[in-house]
Amino acid sequence: MKIDVKNLIEQAKKVRENAYAPYSKFKVGAAILAESGNVYTGVNVENVSFGLTVCAERNAIFNAVANGEKKFKAIAVVIDSGDDLAIPCGACRQVIYEFGKDIDVIMANASGKYEINKISELLPKAFSF
């Protein structure tokens, strides 16, 4: 299955508008492509108790898992922050890695700039059993 990078970025960019970020004003959108061909999205959801905030990447993955998916090809993450790219935090990297070391991570911004790395490149020596 060929990955339509532009479409995945566009879906993450679109859903990003639904993010709940009243404290940081830093909205993030994510779209994950399952091996089935289905795409699931997620956004960051903040909480006044900041440790309870959940990132867009994890929300997209949890959405997919709730719909019966457990095998993924790629995940796109989009921010709107100048030239910066949406680079997943450590917790999100570990959760992505849980579902496969060969998943493509498409780190993008709303302007269309992006970079692709395998999750194993972003999280070398990941924790696993």
MARVO-125101 format. One record per atom (N, C-alpha, C): x, y, z; residue in three letters. Coordinates in pm, whole numbers, plus 32768, in hexadecimal, padded with zeros to 4 digits. Example, Ala and Ser with C-alpha at 12.3 -4.5 7.8 and 13.67 -1.06 7.14 Angstrom:
2
85277DC7830CALA;84CE7E3E830CALA;85287EB6830CALA;85057F1F82C4SER;85577F9682CASER;850A80038313SER;
This chain:
129
80557F8A8000MET;800080008000MET;8059807C8000MET;804480D17F9FLYS;808E814F7F97LYS;805181B47FF8LYS;80A681FD803AILE;807882628099ILE;806482E68051ILE;7FEB831B8058ASP;7FCC839E801FASP;7FEE84078089ASP;806B8431808AVAL;809F848C80F0VAL;804F850E80F4VAL;803585488081LYS;7FEE85C8807BLYS;7F6185BD80B6LYS;7F1B854F8099ASN;7E94853B80CFASN;7E98852B8167ASN;7EF884DE8197LEU;7F0384CA8227LEU;7F21854E826FLEU;7F79859D8236ILE;7F978622826EILE;7F1A8679826CILE;7ED1867581FFGLU;7E5886C881F2GLU;7DEF86A2825AGLU;7DDF86208272GLN;7D7E85F582D8GLN;7DA986218364GLN;7E2B86198381ALA;7E5D86468403ALA;7E4F86DD8410ALA;7E68872383A3LYS;7E5C87B683A3LYS;7DCB87E083BDLYS;7D6E879B837DLYS;7CE187BC838BLYS;7CAF87A08419LYS;7CCE872C8450VAL;7C9D870984D5VAL;7CDE875F8541VAL;7D5487938524ARG;7D9D87E88583ARG;7D46885B85B6ARG;7CED888B8564GLU;7C9588F9858BGLU;7C3A88D58600GLU;7C2588538617ASN;7BCF88258684ASN;7C1A88148708ASN;7C9C882C8708ALA;7CEB881B8782ALA;7CB5887387F4ALA;7CC58841886CTYR;7C9C888D88E2TYR;7D1C88B98928TYR;7D478934890EALA;7DC689678942ALA;7DB589F4897BALA;7D5B8A0589DFPRO;7D428A8B8A13PRO;7DB78AC68A63PRO;7E138A728A91TYR;7E808AA28AE5TYR;7EFE8AC08A94TYR;7F278A658A40SER;7FA18A7989F1SER;7F878ABE896CSER;7F0C8AB4893BLYS;7EE88AE788B5LYS;7F378A9C8849LYS;7F6D8A278869PHE;7FBF89D7880EPHE;7F6D896187DEPHE;7F298973876DLYS;7ED2890B8738LYS;7F2188A886E2LYS;7F04882786F7VAL;7F4687BC86AEVAL;7EDC875E8677VAL;7EF0873285FBGLY;7E9986CE85BEGLY;7EEA86578590GLY;7EAE85E18594ALA;7EF285688568ALA;7E9285118519ALA;7EC984CB84B7ALA;7E7B846B8467ALA;7ED283EF8456ALA;7E9A837B847AILE;7EE782FF8470ILE;7EA782A38408ILE;7EFC826B83B4LEU;7ED18210834ALEU;7EE481818378LEU;7E7581388382ALA;7E7980AB83A8ALA;7E9A8057832DALA;7ECC7FE08344GLU;7EE97F8482D4GLU;7E6C7F638285GLU;7DF77F7282C2SER;7D787F59827DSER;7D597FC48215SER;7DA18035821DGLY;7D8580A681C4GLY;7D3281118206GLY;7CF980F4827AASN;7CAA815782C3ASN;7D0581BE8306ASN;7CD382388311VAL;7D1D82A38354VAL;7CCD82D083CEVAL;7D1482E1843DTYR;7CD7830F84B9TYR;7D1F838E84E6TYR;7CD483E88521THR;7D0E84688547THR;7D07847F85DDTHR;7D5584E18609GLY;7D5485078695GLY;7D8D859386A4GLY;7D6D85D28713VAL;7D9F86588732VAL;7DD3865987C2VAL;7E2486BF87E3ASN;7E4C86CE886DASN;7DD7870688BEASN;7DCB86D58938VAL;7D6187018993VAL;7DA587268A16VAL;7DA487A88A34GLU;7DE487D88AAEGLU;7D8687D18B25GLU;7DC387DC8B9AASN;7D7987E18C17ASN;7DBE88458C70ASN;7D7288878CC6VAL;7DAC88EA8D21VAL;7E1888A98D78VAL;7E0988298D96SER;7E7287DB8DD7SER;7EC687A18D65SER;7F2D87EB8D3DPHE;7F7187D38CBEPHE;7FA187448CA9PHE;7FC086FC8D13GLY;7FEB86718D06GLY;7F7F86158CCEGLY;7F0486438CD0LEU;7E9585F38C9BLEU;7E7C860D8C07LEU;7EC986678BCCTHR;7EBE86838B3DTHR;7EE486078AEDTHR;7E9F85F28A7CVAL;7EBE85818A24VAL;7EE085B7899AVAL;7F4B85858962CYS;7F7B85B288DFCYS;7F26857C886BCYS;7F2D85C187FCALA;7EE2859B8784ALA;7F0885108751ALA;7F8884F18755GLU;7FB784708722GLU;7F7783FD876EGLU;7F78840787F3ARG;7F3E839C8844ARG;7EA883968831ARG;7E6784098825ASN;7DD68407880EASN;7DB483C48789ASN;7E0283DD8721ALA;7DEA839D869EALA;7DFB830586A9ALA;7E6782DB86EBILE;7E80824C86FBILE;7E13820A874FILE;7DEC824A87BCPHE;7D8582118813PHE;7CFF820A87C9PHE;7CE3826D8775ASN;7C6A826C8722ASN;7C6D81F386C4ASN;7CE081DB8685ALA;7CED816A862AALA;7CDC80E58673ALA;7D1D80DA86E6VAL;7D13805F8734VAL;7C8480478761VAL;7C3E80B18789ALA;7BB280A487B2ALA;7B5B8073873FALA;7B8B808786C4ASN;7B428059864EASN;7B797FD68617ASN;7BCA7F918668GLY;7BF97F0C8644GLY;7C7B7F0485F7GLY;7CC07F7485E2GLU;7D3E7F748597GLU;7DB57F6785F5GLU;7E187F1985CALYS;7E917F0B861BLYS;7F107F0885C6LYS;7F017F168543LYS;7F757F1684E9LYS;7F717F958495LYS;7FE27FDD8497PHE;7FE580608457PHE;805B807083F7PHE;804780C38392LYS;80AE80E0832FLYS;80F38166834BLYS;80A181CC836EALA;80D98253837DALA;807F82A883D6ALA;80BD830E8411ILE;80738371845CILE;80A883FB8435ILE;804C84578419ALA;807084E183FBALA;804985378472ALA;80A285938496VAL;808A85EE8505VAL;80A2867B84D2VAL;804186D584EAVAL;8048875D84B3VAL;803787C68521VAL;808E882B8519ILE;808388A2856FILE;8081891D8515ILE;805D898D854DASP;80628A0C8504ASP;80C08A678551ASP;81418A568539SER;81A48A9E8588SER;82198AC88530SER;82018B2284D2GLY;826C8B53847CGLY;82AB8AE4842CGLY;832F8ADB8433ASP;83798A7483EAASP;838F89F5843BASP;836789F784BAASP;83798982850FASP;8324890E84DDASP;8351889584FBLEU;8306881D84D9LEU;82CD87DF8558LEU;826587908549ALA;8224874C85B9ALA;827386D085DCALA;82C886DB863FILE;831C866B8668ILE;82DE862B86E4ILE;82BA85AA86DDPRO;82778568874EPRO;82CC856887CDPRO;82898577883FCYS;82CE856F88C0CYS;82F884DF88DACYS;834484CB8942GLY;837484458963GLY;830583E18980GLY;829F840C89C8ALA;823083B289E7ALA;81EA83858967ALA;81D583E2890BCYS;819483BE888CCYS;81EC83638838CYS;826E837C883AARG;82CB832587F0ARG;82C082968824ARG;82BB828688A8GLN;82B1820088E2GLN;822D81BD88BCGLN;81C0820888BDVAL;813E81CF8899VAL;813C81A98805VAL;817281FC87ADILE;817A81DB871FILE;81CB815C870CILE;823E8154874ETYR;829780E18743TYR;8253805F8770TYR;81FA806987D0GLU;81B07FF58802GLU;816B7FAA8790GLU;81457FF38727PHE;80F97FB986B8PHE;814F7F9D863DPHE;81D27FAB8648GLY;822A7F8685DAGLY;82A17FE285CAGLY;83187FA685BDLYS;83927FF585B3LYS;83A780308528LYS;8356800884C7ASP;8366803A843DASP;82FE80A28416ASP;82B080D28474ILE;824A81378455ILE;828E81B8842AILE;825F81F183BBASP;82918273838EASP;825082E183E0ASP;82A2833D8413VAL;827083B0845DVAL;8286842A8405VAL;8217846583DBILE;821A84DB8384ILE;8208855583DCILE;8273859F83EFMET;827186158445MET;8262868F83EBMET;81F586DA83FEALA;81D3874583A0ALA;81A787C483E6ALA;819A882D8394ASN;815C88A983C5ASN;80EE88D18364ASN;809F8931838DALA;802B8959833EALA;8050899982B8ALA;80CE89C082AASER;80FC89FC822CSER;811D899481C2SER;8120891581EAGLY;813B88AB8189GLY;81C688708192GLY;821C88A881E3LYS;82A3887181F5LYS;829787F08247LYS;82E28789821FTYR;82DF870C826DTYR;836086BE8261TYR;8370866182BDGLU;83E2860682C1GLU;83AC857F82ECGLU;83E6851382B5ILE;83B8848C82D8ILE;842C843D8313ILE;841183FE8386ASN;847083A483C5ASN;8426832883F5ASN;846B82B783FBLYS;8434823F843ALYS;8432825884D1LYS;83D082218515ILE;83C9823385A6ILE;844781FB85E8ILE;8481819185B0SER;84FC815885E9SER;857181B985E1SER;856E82158581GLU;85D6827D8579GLU;85C082E985E3GLU;8541830685FFLEU;8520836D8662LEU;852B833B86F1LEU;852382B78702LEU;852A827D8787LEU;858682028785LEU;8609821A8776PRO;866581A98776PRO;8668816A8802PRO;867C80EA8804LYS;868080A08883LYS;85FE80B288D3LYS;858F80AD888EALA;850C80BC88CDALA;84F680508936ALA;84A7806F899APHE;8485800C8A01PHE;84277FA489C4PHE;84487F2689D5SER;83F07EBA89A5SER;84167E3A89EDSER;83BC7DD889E5PHE;83D67D558A1FPHE;84047CF889B2PHE;
